[in-house]
């Protein structure tokens, strides 16, 4: 699948992006920083955010950036912001944030200006956190730039540090018998990069949870699990639903549909 209709970046752009990732990565905090995280029931947590970018069908430069804020633990939508954007940066594996994050950061800034009282206390991101080629996926990127605790939730396994969709991995997935069952994603380096979680009893596919910013993995997994009515946690699911509906209402044929966009198909390359 062609990931983008824009030209591939020059080597200097990739080097600049890599330097920026390394610079921002130094600010990632992989531990709990909030009082509500210390409570087993997350007492004090009232607002959970979710972000998504959906692309117009057949056009990977036209997209809708969506941010929603849900009440917790009821998971009712308190706020939504959908805005059509033109995506100019190319898709490059491992550098998704440079293509999409600026629009999501702007959405967070608009929320702060319009409804500061609805600022989310944590943000769930459709993509990876420290489970990434250089340990700094889009969930880390958004966390550092917004200052919010962030959690990466990916639909597919990013195969880094020896992690692979091999027979062992498939067997481990089969052993996840019920919602809430999980196993650690330990790379060949010995580091646990995330957790494979069966988030929903009726789902046979796990989701892959990793730390983005200002949370530990244990808290991240517990929170994601508590936000799942279906396989995908409700904040991300609602952001996705609303961004696709916004495109349908605001774009006429032939761009009147949506597509998963770069790396977003269920079996496509995972988002990072």
N, C-alpha and C positions, 0 to 999 in steps of 0.2 A: 504494500500500500504506500502511495506517495504521502509522506508525512506532512508536506507543506507545499504550497504553491509559490513560496518565496525561494530566492536563491540560497544555496548553502552558504554558511558564513565563511569568511576568510580565516586563515590560521590565526591571524592576530586577534580576531574576535574571540575565537575559542580560548586563546591564551589569556585574554583579558577576563573572560568569564570565569576561567579556572582560578585566576588570581583573586577575583571577587569572592568566589565561593570559599576559598581558603581564608580570606579576611573575615567574612561573616561567620564562618564555622567556629572561629575562636570565641564567639559570643554565645554559642549554644550551651544551655544549661540542661543537663540530663538528670535532673532530680526535681522532686516536688518543691514548689516555692509558695504555694497557697495554703491557707488554713483549711479550706474545705477538702483539700486532698488528703489531709491527715485523718479524716473521719471515715469510717468504713462505709457509711451511708452517704458520703459527700454532703453532709449537712452544711448549709451555707452556699451551696451551688444552686443558682437560680436561672442562669442563662447560658445556653450552649449554642455556639455558632457553627455553621457549615458553609463551605464555599464550593463552587463548581464553575467550570467554563464549558458551555456547549457550543458546538459549531454548526453553522448552517449547512444543510445537505449539499454536498458537491462543492463546497467552498471553505477551505481551511484558513481563510483570512477573515471571514466574518463570523463573529461569535457573540454569545451573550454571557457576560460575567454576572454571577449571582452570589449573593450573600444572604443567608437567613439566620435569624436568631430564634431559638426555641426555648420555651420554659422548661425547667427541670424540677422535678422528674416527670411532669405531665407530657412533655414533648409537644406542646401546642405552639404554633407559629406566632411569634410576637412581632416580628419585623421581617420584611423582605426588600431587597434591592436588586433589580435586574436592569442591566444596561447593555445595549448593543455596542460592541467595540470592534475595531479593525486591528487584527493581529499581524504585525509586520515582521517580527523576529522569526527566524526559521526554527523548525523543530530539530533538535539534536539530542540524541539519547544522553541522559545524564545532566542535561541543561534545561529541562522543561521550565524551570522557574523564570528564566530570562525571557521566555515567550509569554508566560501566562501570569506570573505573580504581580507585575505592575498593576494590572487591572483589578486584582483582588485586594491589593493594598489600598488602591483608590476607593474601593467599595467600603473598606474598613474605615477609611478617613471620612467618607461621607456619613457613615453611621455616627461617628464620633461628633460630627458637626450638627447633624440633624436630631439625633436621639441619644445623647451621651448616656442617659440612664439605661439604655438597652444594650450597652456595650457588652459583648459576650465575655464570660469569665474563662472560657476555653474555646478553642476553634478546632473543629474536625476537618481534615483536608483530604480530598480525594487524590491520594498519591503517597509517596514514601517520605519518611523522615531520615533517621540515621541509617536505615536500610537502603544503601545507595553506594554507587561506585566510589565516591570520595567521602562518604559519611555525611552528606549534606544535601538531602532531597528537598523537594518543594515545601514540605511541611516544616522543615527546619528554616528554610528561607523566609517563609511567611511569618514564622514565630519570631525570628530575630528582627525583621523589619517592622512588625506591628507591636512587638513587645508582649504579645498574648501567649499564654500556654497553648501549644499546638500539638496535635496528634495526627500522625500519618495513617491512613487507612487505604490499603491497596487491594484491588480485586485479584491481582495476579502476582506471582512470586517474581521478584527481581533477582536474577541469578548472579549474585556477586559473592565474593569471598568463599567460593566453593559450594554455595547453595545451588541446588539443581532440582529440576522436576524429574528426579530419577525414581526408580522403583521404591527405594526407601522412603522418599517423600510421599509417594502415592500410598504406600502402606500406612504411614503415619496419619494421613488424611482419613483413610478408611477406619482407623482406630478411634477417630473422633465420633463417639456414639451419640452425643446429644449436645444441645445448645449449651455453650459455656465451656465445652471441652477444648483443650488447646495443647500445643507443644511449642517449645522454643526453637527459634531459627538460629542455630549456632554455626557460625562460619568456620572455615579451616583455621582461622586465626585464633579460634577458641572463644571469641566474643559472641555474646547473644545479641543479634542485631534487631530482633523483633519477635513477634509471636504469631503463629498460625492459630486462628480462632474460629471455631464453628459457632457462629453468632446466632444461629436460628435453627431450631429443631428440624425444620423441613428442608433446610439447605444442605446439599451434599458437598458444596464447595466452601472452603474456609475463606476468611479475609485475613489480610496480613497487616498487623498493627505494629507501628514503630514509633519511637519517641521523636517528636518534632522539636519542642522547646519547653522548658520549665515544667517538666513532668518526668516521673520515672516510668519505666515500662509497666510495672505492676499496676499503678494507678491508671495508666493509659488504657490498658486492656480491660480493667474493671469498668471504667467509664464507657468505653465503646460498647461493651456487652450490655450495659444498662440502657443504652440508647437504641438498641436494636429491636424493632418490631418485626423486621424482615431481615434478610441477609445484610443489607447495607444500613449502617446507622442512620437514624432518622434525620439528623441535621444535613448530612450529605445527600441523602435521598430526596429531601424536600428542595434543596438547592438545585439538584439536577432536574426534578420534575418542573419546577417553576422556570428555570432557564429555558428548557425546551418549549414550554407553553408560550413563553414570551416571544421566542423566535417565530413560532407558528402564527402568533397574532400580529407580529410586526414585519414579517417578510412575506411578500407575495410570491407566487410561483414564478420561476422554477426553483427559487431558494426557499420555498415555503416549508421545508422540513428541517430536521436536525440530523447531524451525524455525530458519532462518538468523538470525532476529532483525533488529533495525533495521539496515539498510544492509548485510546480510550475504548477500543473494542474489547469485548470480554476476553478474547483470546489473543489480542494484539500485545505488543511489547508493553510491559508495565510502565506506569507513570512514575517519574522520579523527580 
